[in-house]
């Protein structure tokens, strides 16, 4: 009975996330040249907190009361973008890449996990754009950033900044062989910027290097990160 209840709760949250993303989708446009600050776009700037986002935030407050919902990151794995929701409003969005192998939580799957996470640790403050990290350590090497569409470096480089995610949903993204933190699921920069906007990673969430610098400065440890997909 307990296991069924957990599964039902996870499905309900995912449904709320899907509804929230779908509700915003009509207004959300990915701009492939830079991160988008919604306050500079009148069409979106004056949109009041919607019931859909409020439903998501209320569910997060109920299920994870020790974490603030004043800031929440919502990763739209279908649209390949990430939204920053502050006090119920979308204040920024960025183009991203999730896993080329699809969505899933199993260790060794190279997939991006769904569900609620938190930012557990942050690495790379002050590092130059393109700095390559190995095991979260600054190597001192600067990668060449490839911006041509589809261009590949031949490496799965983690660049510029790292936000290490920790799953909060036991059996979905926490514990056992579905543990996001032990799978080293990050939000990080990439040297393959020309591949952003389509699935391309090995499980992490990739961003442009300048975008991840901007994100790094805006969110702190314990910020909630919800990874969801839309219904098709």
N, C-alpha and C positions, 0 to 999 in steps of 0.2 A: 504493500500500500504506500509506503514512504517513497519508494522508487518511482511509482506511478505518479505521485503528487509532484515530485521534482521534475519529471519529464513534462507534465502538464504545465507547470509554471514556466519552464523554459520555452515551451511552444507558445504560451500566451504572450511572453515578452517579445518573442520573435515576431508574432503577429502584430503587436503594437508597433515594433520597429518598422515593419513592412508598411504599415498604414501611415506612419509618420513620414517615411521616405517618399512614398507614393504621393502623399499630399503636397510635399514640397517639390516633387519632380517637375511639375508643370512650369515652375518658376526658375528652376535651377539649371544654369547653363555652364558647362565646363569651359573655361578659357585656358587654352593650352600655352599661353605666353607667360602667365604669372599667377601668383596667388590672388584670390579675389577677396577684397574687403567689402562686405555687403553694404556697409554704410555709404559707399560711394556710388551705389546703384539705386536710384530712386524707386525702381519697380519693386525691389525687395526690401529696401530700408524701412519702409513704413508698414510692413506686414506685421500685424499683431500676433502674439503667441497663439498658435492654432490649437484647437482641441486635440488634434492628433499628437502634437509635440507635448502638450500638457499631459495627455494620457501616458506617454512614454516616461516623462519626468516623474509623474506621480507613482508609477509602478516602480521606478528605480528608488524613489524615496521610501516606498513601503518595503521593498525587498532588501535594500542596502542602506539602512538608516544611518550608518556611521560614516557614509560618504556624502559629500556635498553634490547637489545637482545644479548649483549655480553655473557651473561650466561642465558641459558634456561633449565629448567627441563622438560623432555618429559616422561610422564608415559604411558607405553605400557600396557594397561589393558588386552590385549589378551595374550601377552607373559609374563605378570607378572614380568616386570622389569622396572626400571627407568633409563633413560639416562641423563647424564649431558652434555649439548652441550655448548662449550665455543669457541667463535669466529668461529662458523660454524663447529667445529669438536667435535666428541664424545670423551670426556676425562675420563669419568668414567661411570660405570653402576652398579646397585645393584638389587638383587632379592627383590621382594616386595610381598605383598598381598593386593588386593583390596577387595571389599565387596563380601561376599558369596551370597548375594541377587541379585547380578548383578549390572548393571550400570543404573543410573537415578538420578534425582535431587530433587524429591519430598520430602518434610518434612515428616518424619516418615517412609520413605521407607527402611531405612538401606542400601541404595545403594550408590555407588561411583559416583559422578557427573562427566560428561564429560565437555570439553571445557577449556577455558583459565582462569587461576587463577593467583593470585600473593601471595607471602608470606607476610601476614599482620603483624604477630608478631612471635617472637621466645621465647621459654621458656626452662629453665633447664640448662643453662650454668654452668658447673662445677659440676653438680650432678653426683654421682657415677653410674656406669652401673647398670641397673635394678631398679633404683629409680622409685617408683610409684607416679604418679601425679593424683590428683582429681581436676577437674575444674581448671586445669593448676597450681595448688598449689602442692608444694613438701610435700608429706605426711611423709617423713622420713622413709618410709618402703621400703625394698629392696625385689623385687620379685625373686622367683626362676626361672631361665631361663630354659625352656624346649626345648631341642634340638632334642629329639627323633622324628622321622617322625610322624606327625599326633597327637602328644601329646597335650592335652588340659589342661588348668589351671582351667577352669570353670569360669573364669572372663575375662572381656574385659579390661585388664589392659593397661594403657597408661604409657609407661616407658621411662626413660633416657632423651629424648629430645622431644620437640614439635615444629613443624612449622605449624602455623595456617593459613589456606588458605582462601582467599577472592575471590569469583567469579567476573569476569569482564564482563560477557555477560548477559545483562538484559533479563530475560525471560528464560534463559537456566540454569544459575547457580547464578544469582544475583537478589534479590528482591522477594517479595511475599513469596510463599511457596516453592520456589526453591533456596533459598539463602544459598550458601555453608557456609558462615561465621556463620550465625545464626544456621545452622545445626551442627556446631562445627566439620567441616571436617579438620582433621589434617594429616600431615605426622609425624609419631611417632614410637618409639620403641615398641616392644612387648615381653611378656614373653613366647609366643608360637612360638619361632623361627623355630621349626620343621614343622610348617604349611606353612611357606613362600614358594613362588613359585606357590601357588594355591590360589584362592579366599577364604578368611577366615575372613575378618573384618566385622564391622557393618557400613561401609561407608568410614572409613578413609583409609589411605595408610600406611600399616605397614612395618617396616624395622627391620633388626637385630639391636641390641643395639649399637654395635661398628660402624656399618654402619651409623646409624643416627647421631652419634657423629661426624663422618667424614664429613657427608653432612652438618651438622649444622655449622661446621667451614669453609666450602667452599662457602656457599651462604648466602646472606643477605636479609633483608626486601626489598620487592618490586621485588625480582627475579620472573620472569614469570614461571608458571607451567602449562603445557599443558597436559591434560588427554585425551587420545584418545584410540580407539580400531581399530584393523585391519579389513579389509573386509574379510569375509570368503566365 
